[in-house]
Amino acid sequence: MVKCGNCGNFLTFRYQFTLVKCCDHCGYIVSSNTQVTFKCYPPPNEFSLDLIHKTITVQKTKGIVTGKLRYFYTEGYLNKWAVCLDKQHFWLCESLGHYFVLMGSQKETFNKKLGLGNKITVDDKAYFVDAIHTALGYSLEGELPDFDTYFSSFKSIECSNGADLLIIHQDNQGNQKFFKGVDISFNEIITTLH
């Protein structure tokens, strides 16, 4: 159990891999690392898929959705649901009706001044920078593992090679977090009530 630093409510981290949880009572972000603070915004009051605590199957892989991140960009929103299996997790993502799956990957370092059209090579595969977006903030719901944004402003550098995706989150100091993924269709997501 962890005590909420804002309202004093006691929270239980239900999953051994939970890193942060949104307090059910006041919405404050509580971390398993008490040295880290978060600047989070409340979720927008508009329709969004309600997947938290549901079991879903994506590309024949079944897991439970434990939480959701929603990043705010000037171009729109990016929704990320944490889908957890036994001791692993992946992110089911949606932006402007485009669905994709991301897995956090090993630490990589890329040129901090990447521009549109630049080439990146990872595991002998070439990727090209398709878009660079600046995140203006985020909201959080439920419990999340591997929370990669301890800051409210970062760049999302989106790369692809026709078949695979590569996403690099880079903060203002040049720190980078690296994700690999693939596009999926909405029909590839099967949900069941828990």
KEDORO-164740 format. One record per atom (N, C-alpha, C): x, y, z. Coordinates in steps of 0.02 Angstrom, whole numbers, plus 50000, padded with zeros to 5 digits. Each point is the difference from the previous one (the first is absolute). Example, Ala and Ser with C-alpha at 12.3 -4.5 7.8 and 13.67 -1.06 7.14 Angstrom:
% KEDORO-164740
506604971650390
499555005950000
500455006050000
499825005349964
500425005950003
499615005550037
//
This chain:
% KEDORO-164740
500424994150000
499585005950000
500445006250000
499765005049964
500355006449996
499505005550017
500235004950038
499565005650020
500055005649948
499435002549979
499975005649953
500285006250034
500485003349968
500315005950028
499555006249998
499424999549968
499555005849995
499424999550049
499654994349999
499394999550042
500074995050057
500544996050002
500094995250054
499674993349989
499654999349944
499674993649983
500534994649992
499864993950023
500474994549992
499854996349934
500524999049960
499934996749935
500374993450001
499704995149966
500334993649992
500234999449928
500634998549990
500264998749933
499854992749986
499524998849956
499754993249989
500484995649960
500465003249963
500444996149956
500725001250020
500404994850001
500695000650023
500415004649956
499775001349939
500385004249955
499745007249999
499505001750042
499735006850001
500545004950022
500095005249962
500465005350018
499635006250026
499435001649969
499605005750023
499264998249999
499635003350045
499284998950002
499665006750013
499435000949968
499595005950010
499554998850060
500035004450051
499584999150060
499275000149980
499644994950022
499294999449985
499585005550032
500265002950053
499625005150038
500115007149974
500645001949987
500135007149982
500355000949932
500224994449969
500325000549935
500755001550002
500285000750060
500725001250007
500394993949976
500595001249971
500404994549975
500474997650054
499944993650017
500404997050053
500494995249968
500645000650018
500524996049970
500294995150051
500244994349975
500364995450044
500685002950019
500235005049962
500625003650016
499805006850027
500035000950066
499755006150031
500425006149983
500574999149967
500415005749981
499765003349936
499544996849964
499785002549934
499335003550007
499945005949971
499355003449999
499775000849928
499355000649990
499715000249934
499575006249992
500005002849941
499575005849985
499494997549949
499444997650024
499504996749959
499385004349996
499644999649944
499385003749990
499414995250008
499415002550019
499424995450005
499804997549931
499724994049996
499784997449935
499485004649968
500035000949935
499505004249967
499314996950006
499495004250003
499314997750008
499704998949930
500224994649968
499724998449934
500054992549991
499654997449950
499964992849989
500694997149984
500134994350030
500614996249986
499844992750016
500334995449967
499894992950015
500144998750074
499544996750033
500084998350071
500264992950005
500654999250003
500304993350000
500304998050067
500065004750047
500344998550063
499644994450037
500404995150024
499784994150036
499634995049956
500055000749934
499714995049955
500554995649973
499824993949984
500474995449968
499935001149925
500565001049967
499995000949928
500484995249966
499874998749937
500454995949959
500215004349941
500655000549990
500285003649943
500494995449966
499904998649936
500434995549962
500124993550037
499474996950026
500004993650034
500365000150068
500165006050025
500305000750067
499485003050046
499874996650057
499485002150046
500315003150062
499715005650023
500245003250061
499465004350029
500135002850059
499525004350034
500245007249994
499545004649986
500165007049995
499995002950071
500585002550023
500065002450069
499945007650005
500145003549946
499985007350004
500065003249932
499955006650000
500015003749937
500385006650008
500405001549950
500325006549992
499685003549941
499915006550005
499775003849942
500465006049993
500385000149946
500455005649987
499645005349959
500125006350015
499715005649963
500535002949954
499845000249936
500445003049949
499625005749967
500365004449967
499655005349962
499574997049945
500204994149974
499644996849945
499414995850024
499964998550064
499464995750026
500254996050059
499664994450014
500164995950058
500324993449978
500394997150046
500244993249993
499774996350062
499594994849991
499784995850056
500454993950003
500234998450061
500424994050011
499714996150059
499784993849986
499764995650053
500554995050017
500144999150064
500494995050022
499654993350003
500244995249960
499724993349998
500524995450032
499814996950056
500494996150039
499854992649996
500544996249991
499974992750000
500304997850067
500294994150004
500284997650063
500485005050031
500595000749969
500505004750026
500235004749946
499625000649947
500175004349944
499425004649986
500125004949957
499455004349979
500165002849931
499475002449968
500095003849938
499495005650001
500065004749953
499555005749995
499574999349938
499345000450010
499535000649945
499885007449990
500125002649941
499985007249988
499495001849945
499745006150006
499545002649950
500105007549993
500055002249937
500045007149986
499635001449934
499515004350004
499605001949942
499734993949962
499794994850038
499724994049969
500514995049976
500645001450009
500534995549979
500234996050062
499964993449996
500184995650057
500674996749987
500394999350054
500644996649996
500194997350069
500474995450000
500244996950062
500735001850008
500205001850061
500705001750014
500264995950058
500634998149996
500364996650054
500595004450018
500105001250065
500605003550022
500604995749981
500545003149981
500584996249977
500625001950038
500544996549986
500635001350034
500225007249987
500455002250042
500245006949995
500385000949935
499805004949962
500355001849938
500165007450004
500485002249962
500165007149997
500035002049927
499645005349984
499985002449931
500235007350000
500155002449941
500185007049992
499455004350030
500175004550044
499505004150035
499705005449955
500265000949941
499725005149954
499704996749938
499624994750010
499684996649944
499505004649966
499974999549934
499535004049961
499594995549954
499495002849970
499574996249954
500434997149944
499874993649984
500354996649947
500664996950020
500265001650061
500634996950023
499934992550005
500554996449988
500014992750003
500314997850066
499684994850030
500244996950061
500054992649987
500534996750024
500064992849992
499984996750069
499544995250008
499924996250062
499944992749982
500424995850031
500004992849986
500034998549925
500445003649966
500114999349928
499395001749957
499515003750029
499425002349962
500045007649995
499855002649941
500005007249990
499305002950013
499975005550037
499385003750012
500125007249979
499455003349981
500045007049981
499535004150044
500225005950020
499605004450043
499425002849958
499384998250021
499395002149965
499705006450029
500055000750066
499685005750033
500345001350067
499995006350021
500245001950066
499475004550031
499744997850059
499475003750034
500255001950070
499765005750024
500165002050068
499404998750045
500124996150054
499464998650048
499955005950048
499395002250011
499885005950042
499804998050071
499854993750011
499794997650065
499674993249994
499764997450055
499694993449999
499524999250058
499554995349993
499574997950056
500134992650012
499814997750058
500144993150020
499414997250037
499834993749987
499474996550036
500254993050018
499774997350056
500174993250019
500724999150022
500284994049987
500684998250018
500424998949938
500615002550002
500444999549941
500684997350019
500264995549958
500704997950007
500435004149953
500655000150011
500485002949952
499785006949978
499805004150047
499785006849983
500615004049979
499995002549938
500615002849972
500025007549999
499495003450027
499985007249993
499985003450068
500575001650028
500035003550064
499985007549990
499835002149941
499995007149982
499395000949955
499755006149996
499395001049962
500125002149928
500625001449982
500155002249932
500554995649970
499874997049943
500514996049966
499824999649926
500484997749960
499884998949929
499884992649988
499514998649958
499884993249977
500244999649928
500524996249988
500304999349934
499764993449971
499595000449948
499684994149971
500374997949937
500204993649999
500384997249944
499664993649976
500104998449936
499734993749974
500434997649942
499884993849981
500354997349941
499514996449954
499375001650006
499494996749958
499654994450035
500354996350043
499704994550036
500005001150076
500535002950026
500085000850072
500035007350019
499845001350064
500035006750028
500575000650050
500255005950006
500505001750051
499815006850027
499905000550066
499815006350031
500555001850050
500245006249998
500505002350047
499695005950038
499964999450067
499805005750041
500645003350024
500055006549989
500615003750019
499815006250040
500285000650061
499835005950041
500455005949982
499905005550034
500375006149985
500744999550013
500214995250042
500714998950014
500324995049952
499604997249954
500264995249952
499954992850022
499724998650060
499904993150022
499494996749954
500124993749983
499584996649952
499724993550027
499384998449980
499684993650014
499774997249933
500104993649990
499964997049934
499474994550000
499555000049950
499474995049994
499994997249929
499874993549994
499894996949935
499274997949995
499734999849939
499314998149994
499784998449930
499354998549995
499704998549935
499305003049998
499765001649940
499325002349990
499524994250008
499415001450026
499464995050002
499365003449980
499494996149985
499345002849986
499574999550062
499485004150004
499544999850057
499704993150008
499874996649943
499704993350002
500454994750032
500645001550007
500464995250031
499985000450076
499615004650027
499935000750074
499364996750020
500054995050042
499414996550026
499975001350075
499445002450025
499955001450072
499474995550032
500124998250062
499504996350039
499955003050069
499415000150028
499925002550068
500344995350047
500285002550051
500404996550050
499544996650051
//
